[in-house]
Amino acid sequence: MKKLKIAIIGCGSISHGSHTPHYIANENTEIIYFCDIIPERADKFVAEFGCGKAVYDHHEILNDPELDAVSVCTHNDSHASIAINFMKAGKDVLCEKPPARTLTEALEMQKVAHETGRTLNIGVCNRFGTAVNMIKDMIDRGDLGNVYHVYASFRAHRSIPGLGGDFTTKAISGGGALIDWGVHYLDLVQYCCGEPKALTVTGEAFCKLGKDIPNYIYEGMWARDSAKDDGIYDVDDSVTGIIRTTGPVISFFGAWAQNIGFSETYIDFMGDKAGIRLNYGGDFTYFYVEDSALMFDKPDFEANDFYKAEIDSFINCIMTGEKNQANIDYVIETSKIMQAVYDSSEQHREIKIEG
């Protein structure tokens, strides 16, 4: 069988560790292009992985008839334009999270996917994780009863993705802690709880600790290559909110940076029969009642590589035409919620989500 020809668009850390190795390992795919606007990055990928051709402008390969699909691993500000360009050129797309900077851009991506009939998956990798799918199965079976409230905490002490770079500039990223970290937590909750529709959203996003870049004291920094000490910091370094849905109420508190010296990254699913605490990216504990006693259980399981599962499932979608759980039609609800949180914070009022 002919192998699917793949292009990696954006040669940064996410494509290096989470996309490229799994396409190489998949027997049904072959990477034929590495593309980055910084030439040395694309050149480095070709040399390191021993495959593909380096290109520096994605427009050069749009109309290559050999190319079947792409992974878009660029900064948020180019997700929509690049994904749309490739779909209109007849290619299937896996785009890293978030789908785009704004809901308007994400809706346009969804519209083009429908018009062209191409697969558009979003990199919400947690939907493919072993623990997450075990929890989803338990909720679907009714093990927790009625799940009425879910709380998500994605909090770090004082960390930062660069200082005044691509992650901290709203015009590029679309936001901060919510759109970078919170997207995973909120989307995970949506998936486990059966994709409930958001009804109203109240949120506040804070830009407090990182905005004074020269005097910002931090514990850890990632995305150092985008750091610009005299650059812009106009995104949320912490955020909180409450979402009423057709299913559970969802509340959350997230922070890249806070003056509390603990990292708290977990999700609590609270049902009227039982509850679950998921340690984000790890194991979970199930709390229940049995024989008039309060019990808890920490299931023992072998965790999978959910990035590999994500890539393999994307390839299967291309080959079969099936729609998987990362399709834009499911993930768009998370974009609606995040946009409403930012709108609510800016307007200092509750936002009603239509449709």
TIFI-214862 format. One record per atom (N, C-alpha, C): chain; atom name; x, y, z. Coordinates in steps of 0.05 Angstrom, whole numbers. Layout:
BEGIN
A|CA|X|Y|Z
...
//
This chain:
BEGIN
A|N|17|-24|0
A|CA|0|0|0
A|C|17|25|0
A|N|9|45|-16
A|CA|24|70|-18
A|C|23|85|9
A|N|46|94|18
A|CA|47|109|43
A|C|37|137|39
A|N|23|147|60
A|CA|14|175|61
A|C|38|193|64
A|N|39|214|48
A|CA|61|233|48
A|C|53|257|66
A|N|71|263|85
A|CA|66|282|107
A|C|85|305|106
A|N|76|329|113
A|CA|93|352|117
A|C|90|362|146
A|N|112|368|159
A|CA|112|380|185
A|C|116|410|182
A|N|96|426|190
A|CA|97|455|187
A|C|103|467|214
A|N|127|478|217
A|CA|136|488|243
A|C|154|469|257
A|N|180|475|258
A|CA|199|456|269
A|C|209|465|297
A|N|191|464|316
A|CA|197|471|343
A|C|195|446|361
A|N|192|451|387
A|CA|193|429|407
A|C|170|410|404
A|N|146|420|399
A|CA|122|402|397
A|C|124|384|373
A|N|134|394|351
A|CA|137|377|327
A|C|160|358|331
A|N|181|366|345
A|CA|204|349|349
A|C|198|325|366
A|N|184|330|389
A|CA|180|308|407
A|C|154|293|404
A|N|133|306|393
A|CA|106|294|394
A|C|94|288|367
A|N|105|298|346
A|CA|94|293|319
A|C|113|276|302
A|N|136|288|297
A|CA|155|275|278
A|C|162|246|285
A|N|170|239|310
A|CA|177|211|315
A|C|154|192|310
A|N|130|200|315
A|CA|107|182|312
A|C|98|178|283
A|N|103|198|266
A|CA|99|194|238
A|C|120|175|227
A|N|145|178|236
A|CA|166|161|227
A|C|161|132|235
A|N|149|128|259
A|CA|144|101|269
A|C|119|89|257
A|N|102|105|245
A|CA|77|94|233
A|C|84|82|205
A|N|77|57|201
A|CA|85|43|176
A|C|70|54|152
A|N|49|70|157
A|CA|33|80|135
A|C|40|108|126
A|N|60|120|138
A|CA|67|148|132
A|C|96|151|125
A|N|101|173|110
A|CA|128|181|103
A|C|129|212|104
A|N|147|223|119
A|CA|151|252|120
A|C|167|260|95
A|N|156|279|79
A|CA|170|287|55
A|C|179|317|57
A|N|168|332|77
A|CA|176|359|80
A|C|178|367|110
A|N|198|383|116
A|CA|199|397|141
A|C|199|427|134
A|N|180|442|144
A|CA|177|470|137
A|C|179|488|161
A|N|196|509|159
A|CA|197|529|180
A|C|207|555|167
A|N|196|578|177
A|CA|205|604|166
A|C|233|611|175
A|N|243|596|195
A|CA|271|599|203
A|C|286|576|190
A|N|301|581|169
A|CA|312|559|153
A|C|329|539|168
A|N|345|548|187
A|CA|362|529|202
A|C|346|509|218
A|N|322|516|226
A|CA|305|497|241
A|C|297|474|222
A|N|287|481|199
A|CA|279|460|180
A|C|303|443|172
A|N|325|456|166
A|CA|350|441|159
A|C|358|422|181
A|N|356|431|206
A|CA|364|414|228
A|C|346|389|230
A|N|320|392|225
A|CA|302|368|227
A|C|310|348|205
A|N|315|358|181
A|CA|323|340|159
A|C|348|324|167
A|N|367|338|178
A|CA|393|325|185
A|C|389|305|208
A|N|373|314|228
A|CA|370|297|252
A|C|353|272|246
A|N|331|275|231
A|CA|313|252|228
A|C|319|237|202
A|N|336|247|185
A|CA|344|232|162
A|C|323|227|141
A|N|305|246|138
A|CA|284|243|119
A|C|273|271|111
A|N|258|272|90
A|CA|245|297|82
A|C|263|317|70
A|N|250|338|60
A|CA|264|361|47
A|C|258|386|63
A|N|277|403|67
A|CA|272|428|82
A|C|261|449|63
A|N|239|461|71
A|CA|227|484|57
A|C|221|506|77
A|N|220|531|68
A|CA|219|553|86
A|C|193|570|83
A|N|176|562|65
A|CA|150|576|61
A|C|130|555|54
A|N|109|552|70
A|CA|90|530|65
A|C|75|533|38
A|N|74|557|27
A|CA|61|561|1
A|C|75|545|-21
A|N|101|540|-18
A|CA|116|525|-38
A|C|106|496|-42
A|N|93|485|-22
A|CA|86|457|-23
A|C|55|453|-23
A|N|40|474|-23
A|CA|11|472|-22
A|C|0|454|-44
A|N|10|457|-68
A|CA|-2|444|-91
A|C|14|420|-100
A|N|31|410|-83
A|CA|46|385|-89
A|C|26|362|-90
A|N|21|349|-112
A|CA|2|327|-113
A|C|9|303|-97
A|N|35|301|-90
A|CA|44|278|-74
A|C|37|281|-45
A|N|33|306|-36
A|CA|29|311|-8
A|C|0|305|0
A|N|-3|289|22
A|CA|-30|281|31
A|C|-40|296|55
A|N|-22|302|74
A|CA|-31|313|99
A|C|-8|329|113
A|N|-16|346|132
A|CA|4|362|146
A|C|-2|363|176
A|N|19|366|191
A|CA|17|374|220
A|C|24|403|222
A|N|6|419|232
A|CA|12|448|236
A|C|21|452|264
A|N|46|458|268
A|CA|59|461|294
A|C|71|489|297
A|N|58|509|287
A|CA|69|536|287
A|C|57|551|311
A|N|64|577|314
A|CA|52|593|334
A|C|22|597|328
A|N|7|604|349
A|CA|-22|606|347
A|C|-32|624|325
A|N|-17|646|320
A|CA|-27|666|301
A|C|-28|657|272
A|N|-14|635|266
A|CA|-15|624|238
A|C|-30|598|236
A|N|-41|587|257
A|CA|-56|562|256
A|C|-78|563|235
A|N|-95|584|237
A|CA|-118|585|219
A|C|-110|588|190
A|N|-93|607|184
A|CA|-86|612|156
A|C|-73|588|143
A|N|-54|575|157
A|CA|-40|553|146
A|C|-59|529|142
A|N|-74|522|163
A|CA|-93|500|161
A|C|-113|504|139
A|N|-123|528|136
A|CA|-143|534|115
A|C|-130|532|87
A|N|-106|542|85
A|CA|-92|540|59
A|C|-89|511|50
A|N|-81|494|69
A|CA|-76|466|61
A|C|-102|451|56
A|N|-123|457|72
A|CA|-149|444|66
A|C|-160|452|39
A|N|-157|477|32
A|CA|-166|486|5
A|C|-150|474|-17
A|N|-125|466|-10
A|CA|-108|453|-30
A|C|-113|422|-30
A|N|-132|413|-15
A|CA|-139|385|-15
A|C|-124|367|4
A|N|-112|379|24
A|CA|-96|363|43
A|C|-111|361|70
A|N|-107|339|84
A|CA|-118|335|111
A|C|-99|348|131
A|N|-110|357|154
A|CA|-94|373|172
A|C|-98|363|201
A|N|-75|361|215
A|CA|-75|359|244
A|C|-62|384|254
A|N|-77|401|268
A|CA|-68|427|278
A|C|-64|426|308
A|N|-41|435|317
A|CA|-37|436|346
A|C|-58|454|360
A|N|-61|449|385
A|CA|-80|465|401
A|C|-67|492|407
A|N|-82|513|413
A|CA|-111|515|408
A|C|-116|516|378
A|N|-141|511|369
A|CA|-146|513|341
A|C|-136|540|329
A|N|-141|561|344
A|CA|-134|588|334
A|C|-134|607|357
A|N|-126|632|352
A|CA|-125|653|373
A|C|-153|660|383
A|N|-173|661|364
A|CA|-200|670|371
A|C|-220|650|361
A|N|-244|652|372
A|CA|-266|635|363
A|C|-272|640|334
A|N|-272|665|325
A|CA|-277|672|297
A|C|-259|657|278
A|N|-233|656|285
A|CA|-214|641|268
A|C|-220|611|268
A|N|-226|601|292
A|CA|-232|572|294
A|C|-257|564|279
A|N|-277|581|279
A|CA|-302|576|264
A|C|-297|576|234
A|N|-279|594|225
A|CA|-272|594|197
A|C|-258|569|189
A|N|-240|559|206
A|CA|-227|533|201
A|C|-247|511|199
A|N|-267|510|217
A|CA|-288|490|216
A|C|-304|492|190
A|N|-311|516|183
A|CA|-326|521|158
A|C|-312|510|134
A|N|-286|516|132
A|CA|-270|507|109
A|C|-268|476|109
A|N|-265|464|132
A|CA|-264|435|134
A|C|-290|423|123
A|N|-313|435|130
A|CA|-338|425|119
A|C|-340|429|89
A|N|-332|452|80
A|CA|-334|459|51
A|C|-316|441|34
A|N|-293|435|44
A|CA|-273|419|28
A|C|-276|389|33
A|N|-289|382|55
A|CA|-291|353|62
A|C|-265|341|73
A|N|-246|359|80
A|CA|-221|349|91
A|C|-223|343|121
A|N|-206|325|130
A|CA|-203|320|159
A|C|-188|343|171
A|N|-200|354|193
A|CA|-186|374|209
A|C|-188|365|238
A|N|-166|355|248
A|CA|-163|347|276
A|C|-147|368|291
A|N|-152|371|317
A|CA|-138|389|334
A|C|-122|373|354
A|N|-98|383|362
A|CA|-80|369|379
A|C|-88|368|408
A|N|-112|359|414
A|CA|-121|356|441
A|C|-114|327|450
A|N|-89|323|456
A|CA|-77|297|459
A|C|-89|281|482
A|N|-99|295|503
A|CA|-110|281|526
A|C|-133|263|519
A|N|-147|269|498
A|CA|-170|253|490
A|C|-161|224|482
A|N|-136|220|479
A|CA|-125|194|471
A|C|-111|179|494
A|N|-110|191|518
A|CA|-96|180|540
A|C|-111|157|554
A|N|-97|138|565
A|CA|-109|115|578
A|C|-126|123|601
A|N|-115|139|620
A|CA|-130|147|644
A|C|-155|162|637
A|N|-153|181|618
A|CA|-175|197|610
A|C|-198|180|599
A|N|-191|161|582
A|CA|-211|144|570
A|C|-223|124|591
A|N|-207|116|610
A|CA|-219|100|632
A|C|-240|116|647
A|N|-233|142|653
A|CA|-252|159|667
A|C|-277|164|651
A|N|-274|169|625
A|CA|-297|173|607
A|C|-315|148|608
A|N|-303|124|606
A|CA|-319|100|607
A|C|-334|97|633
A|N|-322|104|656
A|CA|-335|103|682
A|C|-358|122|683
A|N|-354|146|673
A|CA|-376|166|673
A|C|-399|156|655
A|N|-392|146|631
A|CA|-412|136|612
A|C|-428|113|624
A|N|-415|96|640
A|CA|-428|73|652
A|C|-446|81|675
A|N|-443|105|685
A|CA|-458|114|708
A|C|-445|108|734
A|N|-419|101|735
A|CA|-406|94|760
A|C|-406|117|779
A|N|-406|142|769
A|CA|-406|165|786
A|C|-434|176|791
A|N|-453|164|779
A|CA|-480|175|780
A|C|-482|200|763
A|N|-497|220|773
A|CA|-499|245|759
A|C|-475|263|765
A|N|-458|268|745
A|CA|-435|286|749
A|C|-445|314|747
A|N|-446|327|770
A|CA|-459|354|772
A|C|-439|377|773
A|N|-414|371|780
A|CA|-394|392|782
A|C|-367|380|776
A|N|-351|395|760
A|CA|-323|388|754
A|C|-306|412|760
A|N|-285|408|775
A|CA|-266|430|781
A|C|-239|423|770
A|N|-227|443|755
A|CA|-200|439|743
A|C|-181|459|755
A|N|-158|449|763
A|CA|-136|466|774
A|C|-111|462|757
A|N|-102|483|744
A|CA|-77|482|729
A|C|-59|505|738
A|N|-46|501|760
A|CA|-32|523|774
A|C|-3|516|779
A|N|14|535|773
A|CA|43|534|779
A|C|50|558|796
A|N|74|557|808
A|CA|83|578|826
A|C|90|603|810
A|N|115|605|801
A|CA|124|627|784
A|C|140|615|761
A|N|125|609|739
A|CA|138|600|715
A|C|129|619|693
A|N|141|615|670
A|CA|135|634|648
A|C|145|621|622
A|N|129|624|600
A|CA|139|614|574
A|C|153|637|559
A|N|179|640|564
A|CA|193|662|552
A|C|186|688|568
A|N|199|709|561
A|CA|193|735|574
A|C|190|755|551
A|N|165|762|545
A|CA|160|781|524
A|C|164|769|496
A|N|158|743|493
A|CA|160|730|467
A|C|133|722|455
A|N|133|701|439
A|CA|110|693|424
A|C|87|685|443
A|N|94|672|465
A|CA|73|662|483
A|C|60|685|500
A|N|75|706|504
A|CA|65|727|522
A|C|54|752|507
A|N|52|750|481
A|CA|43|771|464
A|C|15|764|453
A|N|-6|777|462
A|CA|-33|769|455
A|C|-38|769|425
A|N|-26|787|410
A|CA|-30|788|382
A|C|-21|762|368
A|N|-2|748|381
A|CA|9|723|370
A|C|-5|699|382
A|N|-8|699|408
A|CA|-18|675|422
A|C|-48|674|425
A|N|-60|698|427
A|CA|-89|699|433
A|C|-96|700|462
A|N|-76|694|479
A|CA|-81|693|508
A|C|-57|680|522
A|N|-60|675|548
A|CA|-39|664|564
A|C|-45|637|576
A|N|-47|636|602
A|CA|-50|611|617
A|C|-75|595|608
A|N|-96|609|602
A|CA|-121|596|593
A|C|-118|582|566
A|N|-108|597|547
A|CA|-107|586|520
A|C|-84|567|516
A|N|-64|569|533
A|CA|-40|552|531
A|C|-43|526|548
A|N|-51|529|573
A|CA|-55|506|591
A|C|-84|498|593
A|N|-101|518|598
A|CA|-129|512|604
A|C|-144|498|582
A|N|-135|502|557
A|CA|-148|489|535
A|C|-148|459|538
A|N|-126|448|549
A|CA|-124|419|553
A|C|-144|410|575
A|N|-145|425|596
A|CA|-162|417|619
A|C|-192|419|612
A|N|-199|441|600
A|CA|-228|445|593
A|C|-236|425|572
A|N|-219|420|552
A|CA|-226|401|531
A|C|-228|373|542
A|N|-210|366|560
A|CA|-211|339|573
A|C|-238|336|588
A|N|-246|356|602
A|CA|-272|355|616
A|C|-295|352|597
A|N|-294|367|575
A|CA|-315|365|555
A|C|-317|336|544
A|N|-294|325|538
A|CA|-293|298|527
A|C|-304|277|547
A|N|-294|278|571
A|CA|-303|258|591
A|C|-332|260|598
A|N|-343|284|597
A|CA|-371|288|605
A|C|-390|288|582
A|N|-382|278|558
A|CA|-400|274|536
A|C|-406|298|519
A|N|-387|316|517
A|CA|-389|340|501
A|C|-414|357|507
A|N|-418|365|532
A|CA|-440|383|539
A|C|-437|410|525
A|N|-460|423|520
A|CA|-459|450|508
A|C|-458|471|530
A|N|-440|490|526
A|CA|-438|512|545
A|C|-461|531|542
A|N|-472|540|565
A|CA|-495|558|565
A|C|-487|586|573
A|N|-474|589|596
A|CA|-464|615|605
A|C|-436|612|616
A|N|-421|634|615
A|CA|-393|634|624
A|C|-388|660|639
A|N|-376|657|662
A|CA|-365|680|677
A|C|-336|675|683
A|N|-319|694|676
A|CA|-291|691|681
A|C|-276|716|686
A|N|-253|714|698
A|CA|-234|736|701
A|C|-206|727|695
A|N|-193|742|678
A|CA|-165|736|671
A|C|-147|758|681
A|N|-125|751|693
A|CA|-108|770|707
A|C|-80|771|694
A|N|-70|795|689
A|CA|-43|799|680
A|C|-29|815|701
A|N|-16|801|720
A|CA|-6|815|744
A|C|24|811|749
A|N|34|787|747
A|CA|61|782|756
A|C|82|785|735
A|N|75|777|710
A|CA|95|778|689
A|C|97|804|674
A|N|77|822|678
A|CA|77|846|660
A|C|100|865|666
A|N|112|863|690
A|CA|136|879|696
A|C|160|861|690
A|N|166|857|664
A|CA|186|838|655
A|C|213|841|668
A|N|224|865|669
A|CA|252|868|681
A|C|254|858|710
A|N|232|860|724
A|CA|233|853|753
A|C|218|827|759
A|N|212|812|739
A|CA|197|787|743
A|C|216|765|754
A|N|211|755|777
A|CA|227|734|789
A|C|212|707|785
A|N|225|688|773
A|CA|211|663|766
A|C|227|639|774
A|N|213|617|777
A|CA|225|591|784
A|C|236|577|759
A|N|219|577|739
A|CA|227|562|715
A|C|215|576|690
A|N|229|573|668
A|CA|220|585|643
A|C|224|565|620
A|N|203|562|604
A|CA|205|546|580
A|C|201|565|556
A|N|204|555|532
A|CA|203|572|508
A|C|224|594|510
A|N|248|588|519
A|CA|269|608|523
A|C|276|621|496
A|N|274|606|474
A|CA|282|618|448
A|C|264|640|439
A|N|241|643|452
A|CA|223|665|445
A|C|225|689|465
A|N|243|686|485
A|CA|245|707|505
A|C|257|733|494
A|N|244|755|502
A|CA|253|781|495
A|C|249|799|519
A|N|270|804|534
A|CA|267|817|560
A|C|254|844|558
A|N|256|857|536
A|CA|243|883|533
A|C|218|881|516
A|N|207|857|514
A|CA|184|852|497
A|C|157|857|511
A|N|137|845|499
A|CA|109|850|507
A|C|100|828|526
A|N|85|835|546
A|CA|71|816|564
A|C|43|827|569
A|N|24|818|552
A|CA|-3|829|555
A|C|-24|806|556
A|N|-16|783|566
A|CA|-34|760|568
A|C|-39|753|597
A|N|-58|734|601
A|CA|-65|726|628
A|C|-44|707|639
A|N|-33|714|663
A|CA|-16|695|677
A|C|-32|679|698
A|N|-58|687|702
A|CA|-76|670|718
A|C|-105|676|709
A|N|-122|657|714
A|CA|-150|659|704
A|C|-168|642|721
A|N|-193|650|725
A|CA|-212|634|739
A|C|-239|638|726
A|N|-257|619|730
A|CA|-284|622|719
A|C|-302|599|726
A|N|-327|602|717
A|CA|-348|582|721
A|C|-364|580|695
A|N|-370|556|687
A|CA|-384|550|662
A|C|-409|533|669
A|N|-432|543|662
A|CA|-456|527|664
A|C|-461|514|637
A|N|-465|488|637
A|CA|-469|473|612
A|C|-495|456|614
A|N|-500|443|592
A|CA|-523|424|591
A|C|-517|399|608
A|N|-492|396|617
A|CA|-484|375|635
A|C|-475|387|661
A|N|-451|381|670
A|CA|-442|392|696
A|C|-435|421|695
A|N|-435|434|718
A|CA|-422|460|722
A|C|-392|455|723
A|N|-377|471|708
A|CA|-348|469|707
A|C|-336|494|720
A|N|-319|491|739
A|CA|-304|514|750
A|C|-275|508|748
A|N|-259|530|748
A|CA|-230|526|743
A|C|-214|549|755
A|N|-189|544|761
A|CA|-170|564|769
A|C|-143|555|758
A|N|-132|573|741
A|CA|-106|566|728
A|C|-87|589|731
A|N|-61|582|731
A|CA|-40|603|733
A|C|-14|592|723
A|N|-2|607|704
A|CA|26|604|698
A|C|42|612|722
A|N|32|634|735
A|CA|48|646|756
A|C|29|656|778
A|N|35|649|803
A|CA|20|658|826
A|C|39|659|850
A|N|31|675|870
A|CA|47|677|894
A|C|38|656|915
A|N|34|632|906
A|CA|30|608|922
A|C|49|587|912
A|N|66|578|930
A|CA|88|561|922
A|C|82|531|919
A|N|59|525|907
A|CA|52|497|902
A|C|42|494|873
A|N|49|472|861
A|CA|38|465|835
A|C|14|447|839
A|N|-9|455|829
A|CA|-33|439|833
A|C|-46|434|805
A|N|-43|410|795
A|CA|-52|404|768
A|C|-69|379|770
A|N|-95|383|773
A|CA|-113|360|776
A|C|-141|369|767
A|N|-158|348|763
A|CA|-186|353|756
A|C|-203|335|775
A|N|-223|347|788
A|CA|-242|333|805
A|C|-269|329|790
A|N|-277|304|786
A|CA|-304|298|775
A|C|-322|290|798
A|N|-342|306|804
A|CA|-359|301|828
A|C|-387|292|819
A|N|-393|267|826
A|CA|-419|256|820
A|C|-435|251|845
A|N|-461|246|843
A|CA|-477|241|867
A|C|-474|212|877
A|N|-460|195|863
A|CA|-454|168|872
A|C|-425|165|880
A|N|-407|177|865
A|CA|-379|174|869
A|C|-364|198|856
A|N|-338|199|861
A|CA|-322|220|850
A|C|-295|210|841
A|N|-281|226|825
A|CA|-254|219|815
A|C|-237|244|816
A|N|-212|240|826
A|CA|-192|260|822
A|C|-171|250|803
A|N|-168|264|780
A|CA|-148|257|760
A|C|-124|275|765
A|N|-101|263|770
A|CA|-76|278|770
A|C|-67|282|741
A|N|-67|307|732
A|CA|-64|313|704
A|C|-39|299|693
A|N|-43|284|671
A|CA|-21|270|659
A|C|-12|245|673
A|N|-27|237|695
A|CA|-18|214|711
A|C|-41|196|718
A|N|-42|187|743
A|CA|-61|168|752
A|C|-86|182|763
A|N|-105|166|773
A|CA|-129|178|785
A|C|-138|161|808
A|N|-154|173|826
A|CA|-166|160|849
A|C|-196|161|847
A|N|-209|138|853
A|CA|-238|135|851
A|C|-249|134|880
A|N|-267|152|887
A|CA|-278|153|914
A|C|-308|144|912
A|N|-315|125|929
A|CA|-343|114|927
A|C|-351|103|954
A|N|-376|94|956
A|CA|-388|82|980
A|C|-394|53|974
A|N|-386|35|992
A|CA|-392|6|989
A|C|-397|-6|1017
A|N|-419|-20|1019
A|CA|-427|-33|1045
A|C|-425|-13|1068
A|N|-437|11|1063
A|CA|-439|32|1083
A|C|-412|43|1092
A|N|-391|38|1076
A|CA|-364|48|1082
A|C|-354|66|1060
A|N|-340|86|1068
A|CA|-327|104|1048
A|C|-301|91|1038
A|N|-300|88|1012
A|CA|-278|73|1000
A|C|-263|90|979
A|N|-239|83|973
A|CA|-225|95|951
A|C|-207|74|937
A|N|-203|78|912
A|CA|-187|59|897
A|C|-170|74|876
A|N|-145|66|874
A|CA|-127|78|854
A|C|-121|57|834
A|N|-135|56|811
A|CA|-132|35|791
A|C|-103|33|781
A|N|-94|9|777
A|CA|-67|4|767
A|C|-70|-2|737
A|N|-56|14|721
A|CA|-58|10|692
A|C|-32|19|679
A|N|-28|10|654
A|CA|-5|18|639
A|C|-13|41|621
A|N|-1|64|626
A|CA|-8|88|610
A|C|4|86|582
A|N|-11|96|563
A|CA|-1|96|535
A|C|14|122|529
A|N|25|123|505
A|CA|37|148|495
A|C|14|161|479
A|N|1|181|491
A|CA|-23|191|478
A|C|-16|208|453
A|N|8|218|451
A|CA|16|232|426
A|C|17|212|403
A|N|28|188|408
A|CA|29|167|388
A|C|1|159|380
A|N|-16|156|400
A|CA|-44|148|395
A|C|-58|169|378
A|N|-52|195|384
A|CA|-64|217|369
A|C|-56|216|340
A|N|-30|213|335
A|CA|-20|212|307
A|C|-31|187|293
A|N|-31|164|305
A|CA|-41|140|293
A|C|-71|142|286
A|N|-86|155|304
A|CA|-114|159|299
A|C|-119|178|276
A|N|-103|199|274
A|CA|-105|218|252
A|C|-101|204|225
A|N|-80|187|224
A|CA|-75|172|200
A|C|-98|154|193
A|N|-109|141|213
A|CA|-132|124|208
A|C|-156|139|197
A|N|-160|164|207
A|CA|-182|181|197
A|C|-178|186|167
A|N|-153|192|159
A|CA|-148|197|131
A|C|-153|173|114
A|N|-145|150|124
A|CA|-147|125|108
A|C|-176|115|107
A|N|-192|120|127
A|CA|-219|108|128
A|C|-241|129|124
A|N|-235|155|128
A|CA|-256|175|127
A|C|-271|178|152
A|N|-263|164|173
A|CA|-278|165|198
A|C|-271|191|213
A|N|-288|200|231
A|CA|-284|223|247
A|C|-277|214|276
A|N|-254|223|286
A|CA|-247|214|313
A|C|-253|236|333
A|N|-246|232|359
A|CA|-254|250|380
A|C|-239|276|380
A|N|-219|280|363
A|CA|-204|305|361
A|C|-214|322|338
A|N|-235|314|325
A|CA|-244|330|302
A|C|-253|358|311
A|N|-249|377|294
A|CA|-256|405|300
A|C|-285|407|309
A|N|-303|390|299
A|CA|-332|393|306
A|C|-336|388|336
A|N|-319|373|349
A|CA|-320|369|378
A|C|-305|390|393
A|N|-281|396|383
A|CA|-263|414|398
A|C|-272|443|397
A|N|-289|450|378
A|CA|-299|478|375
A|C|-313|487|400
A|N|-325|470|416
A|CA|-339|478|440
A|C|-319|490|460
A|N|-295|479|462
A|CA|-275|489|479
A|C|-266|517|471
A|N|-265|522|445
A|CA|-258|549|435
A|C|-280|568|442
A|N|-305|559|441
A|CA|-327|577|449
A|C|-325|585|478
A|N|-318|565|495
A|CA|-316|571|524
A|C|-293|590|529
A|N|-269|585|517
A|CA|-247|603|522
A|C|-252|631|513
A|N|-264|634|489
A|CA|-271|661|480
A|C|-290|675|499
A|N|-309|660|509
A|CA|-329|671|528
A|C|-315|680|554
A|N|-295|664|563
A|CA|-281|672|588
A|C|-267|698|583
A|N|-253|701|561
A|CA|-239|726|555
A|C|-258|749|552
A|N|-280|744|538
A|CA|-301|765|534
A|C|-312|774|561
A|N|-318|754|578
A|CA|-329|760|605
A|C|-310|776|621
A|N|-284|769|620
A|CA|-264|784|635
A|C|-262|813|626
A|N|-262|816|600
A|CA|-260|843|588
A|C|-284|860|594
A|N|-308|848|594
A|CA|-333|863|598
A|C|-343|862|627
A|N|-330|846|643
A|CA|-338|842|671
A|C|-367|836|674
A|N|-376|816|659
A|CA|-403|807|661
A|C|-405|778|651
A|N|-427|765|657
A|CA|-432|738|647
A|C|-438|739|617
A|N|-428|718|603
A|CA|-432|716|574
A|C|-450|692|569
A|N|-471|697|553
A|CA|-488|676|544
A|C|-479|665|517
A|N|-476|639|515
A|CA|-466|627|490
A|C|-490|618|474
A|N|-491|629|450
A|CA|-513|622|431
A|C|-506|599|414
A|N|-526|581|409
A|CA|-522|560|390
A|C|-505|537|400
//
